[in-house]
Structure formats: C-alpha cells, structure tokens
Amino acid sequence: MDAATYTLTTAPPPLEEYLALRQLTGLTPKRAEQAGPALANSWAWRTVQTQSGQTVAMGRVVGDGGWYFLVADMATLPEHQKKGLGRAVLSALLDEISDRAPAGAYVTLMADLPGQRLYEQLGFERPTNGSISMHRRIG
C-alpha cells in the first residue's frame, strides 16, 4: 500500500460509502437500517482512504472480545485492487486482535473466491474436520 496515495484508518466508513462499497465490490447490498448498527457496533474497523478522502477499501471485526472474532466486509473497489490494500486492512485487523484479545482467540471469516488466496497467505486454513459454512437469513 502506497502511503503517499492511501491512508489506513481505524474509523468505519461513512454510511453511504459503506453501502456503495458493498454494492460496487459485489458484496450483498444492505439497507441503511442494517448498515447503521454494523458501523456502530463492530469490534474493530479498518478503512483505506485516498488523499481526497474517498473510502476505497474496508474490513471489520465482529467479536465478543474474548475468544471469538469474525472478519467481515472485506472489500476493495475494483480500480484500487492489486495494490495491497486488502492485505493492509486484514493485517491491521489481525494485529489488533493479537494485541487486544486473550491468547487462544479464534478468528474466522467467509472466504469468497477472490479473497481466498490472500486469506491463506495470512494463515487462514480450510476446515479439515468436515465442518462446512452454513447460514440462515431472517426475514
């Protein structure tokens, strides 16, 4: 990540930029009433902004602060990909977990195809115990 071009912050993106970033990167679109609590109640955030202040990459951690942490909303605008932004966001989030969480913390994520290589490079492993990802939507 080029520090002359981008700034990594610990603040969540503004609501409209969060919604736009999700949509423009292929994540499931969300409504403002869903996004507001996500922005306010996450355990940690990292965003990358251009010098003009536009949010171009993001990621967050949802967690209990004790042992369980979920990396979510990893996204980088297509025109800013392949510049190390996703790696910078995820590395900073993992560093914060290492710094603040008790030993033995468990970090998980949903690995969409484009991010799988990065996640594996940063130490994430596929389950070998027969576990699978499952989900359920409410409403």
Phi, psi and omega in degrees: 000127182277111183295340177283339182256327187232153175235129176266126182235165177262002182271148173289159177287161172299153184310309183295324178289323176300311180298317180293317181298318177300312184293315184289342180257004176089004174287159180300125179299147178235161177265162181302323181289342173273320186288323182305307177296325178298319180293320186278331192249010179286152181288323179205152176228151164220133174230153175244130180239150172284172178298335177278355177096003179284132175282122183241350177206153180201165172190155180215167176237131171253132182191169181267355179082353182253292183226343186245129182221134180242121174278130183219165174057034174288118183205141174224130178305139184308319182288353179246008179284163180068027178237010178084011183289314179299318177298317180296317180296308183294319178299318179294321177295316179295323176297319180294319176299314179300322182284323190255336185269151174296159177302144179093009179301145180248123182244129181229165175198163171265119186260098172292157186310313182298333183264353188301319181297314179300314182298318178295320179297332181262018169099002177283144182236151174284145179300138177245005183258014180089359178295148174228161175281137177224153177208164177211132175264142177254128176082000000 
